[in-house]
């Protein structure tokens, strides 16, 4: 514990009562340690110049050479610790007792503040932990009104599976028919995650132009292709720090699948036309209505990517399998549409509710939204009048309607209701909640002709 005579060594510790005493370097540590261990008061001695002064501390030369003085750190509330100071060789302290007392008071106040701040910080940490735990519990139990989970299947998803996986950055694959609410689940996962304050972006992979899929997802450099006049940041870079929903991930071409796999494995993207990679931190949630296992077997979807996405699968049941949700969903949608129309929500009669329950909803929640919105356009009174026929289309006994059939039926019904019009607020695209170009793309894939629907 050697130190130059003109340097001070400080030892701060809880002591209880303490006062000043001089020690050699050899006796300092055991003497102070004994006080700290037993919390015994040190005998008070005057710190006055001169070896013969009454009560002056005895300073002995130890094996290490320098002598060290120990004095109390005391404020109005009492002693909070002690300080040590190298005083050099000699039998007396060449320091004013008043100065040492003043120094001790200042250090005591500082130490007391540190102790108080430490206790405050500990209380704040405990409060923050309790607040976080309470918020997680409230988020688990109290769902937003737009999230309807009256059925056991949806309660299991929103109150058990979603809170569980939201705590991690695990990749999630949400599976279910079109219109079942897969994006609602993805947004709920994001809202409960540590990324909740950052961006949530969603993209329908099936709606991306075939030649621009990689540019949309991963970005491109200036001059990468004809028309690339400037650098473009892809969705992964724009969503960095947040969450990216890849809806209809099964529609991605094989080249884009390979790049997506690299992002999931390495956490980096390479812009089209770029020479290097860019680090990104994105929580990926994928969604699909297609049987990816069959696509893997046929070679249309990469097996390694499938397993990367399938870390935490969530299967969303169709609306026809959860009738408990129908009434609550209807009321939520009626209120939402009424608010957008600037009118009071109409009453849903028992007869109307019975008709809604009798329908099997091949288009799921999205079809229910379209039916209610269309009905509210036609309803001028205070009661909801279901304007569209809800009878189920005939189908072979024992055979479920395929996605293609359901999608074709929904689009044809929307086209008939709009008189074949696609664009505009009263067009089929708006009724289906799609962009007009997306609807036209789906019509081409399904072989739907607008003229044929108008005549049908």
Secondary structure, DSSP 8 states (H G I E B T S, - for coil): ----TT---------SS---EEEEHHHHHHHHHHHHHH----------SSTTSTT-------TTS-EEEEEEEEETTEEEEEEEEEEESSSS--S-HHHHHHHHHHHHHHHHHHHHHHHHHHHHHHHHHHHHHHHHHHHHHS--TT----SHHHHHIIIIIHHHHHTS---EEEE--TTS-HHHHHHHHHHHSTTTTS-EEEEEGGGS-GGGHHHHHH-B-TTSSTT--S-B--HHHHTTTSEEEEETGGGS-HHHHHHHHHHHHHSEE--BT-SS-EE---EEEEEESS-HHHHHHHTSS-HHHHHHHTTEEEE---GGG-GGGHHHHHHHHHHHHHHHHTS---B--HHHHHHHHHS--TTHHHHHHHHHHHHHHH--SSB----S--------TT----HHHHHHHHHHHHHHHTTT--SSTTSHHHHHT--HHHHHHHHHHHT--HHHHHH-
